[in-house]
Amino acid sequence: MSLIGTYFWTAVLMILLGVETGAYAQRGEQTDASPRQFSSPTQGFPGFFGTNFADQGSLVVEWPPIILPIIPVPSVEVDYGVTDTLTVGTNAIVTVVPWLLGARGFSFKARTLLYGTETLQSAATAYAGYIGSSNLAVSWQLFTSNNAWKLAPRHILSVQGMVLHLGLEAGSKSSINYTNIQGSTVTVGGGYQFLLSNSIGLSTYVMIPAVTSFEADTVASNISGNLDARSGALLWGIIRSSLDLRTESCVYSIGGSYVYGLTKNISPWASAAKRW
């Protein structure tokens, strides 16, 4: 997908999220802080997993927000609470660094609350990004649905669905070396969070690709295929566990990620988030 296409779909996502948030407010369901996010060590820090939001008017910076232990790219995630139920953000590395190097970069994130009570949370998050130069361009669009149930004061169970599209273009379209690769995947997963206190928590998440499709175009050939986890063609997934420690305005996390079916090693990781 081109840079213009990424901007277009990002604008569409912003409009849809804004409409949903406005309708939610008009229904009178935004009552107080308790229904919009559970009390936990990561409350007010909108990570990839879970249903947390940045507080209205607050700025949250997380480094490095590791999601998948596949490509360890330096990253700085910046989120801003537009309202208590709408958070927008960007990956500062993707947005700033390519322009400094003479390329183009863009990253956007928006999360909105779909439903919230004291025991049930549902949030939708949209991501879009692009990095490109004259001979190489990479784009991605990601939509996640995060749902969490507070089973007891110390126990939170979550279910997540994710749709991801990746695109890569290399070379000039008029060149014999031109390559266009497009891939999509639907991933399902779940997680469990145990709260030792409001400042310390343990969490584990599992993500399993259900269906993956790809298509590769070159000047000389066209290759396409589909991989279906249910038929045993794609037997891998990701397990991610962490210990979260909260101070007055910061959250520190340490943990490990394991890609079963592809590797035998556990990848350690750590992150820190600061709120202003």
Secondary structure, 3 states (H helix, E strand, C coil): CCHHHHHHHHHHHHHHHHHHHHHHHHCCCCCCHHHHCCCCCCCCCCCCCCCCCCCCCCEEEEECCCCCCCCCCCCCEEEEEEECCEEEEEEHHHHHHHHHCCCEEEEEEEEEEEEECCCEEEEEEEEEEEEECCCEEEEEEEEEEEEEEEEECCEEEEEEEEEEEEEEEECCCCCCCCEEEEEEEEEEEEEEEEECCCCEEEEEEEEEEEEEEEEEEECCCEEEEEEEHHHCCCCCEEEEEEEEEECCCEEEEEEEEEEECCCCCEEEEEEEEEEC
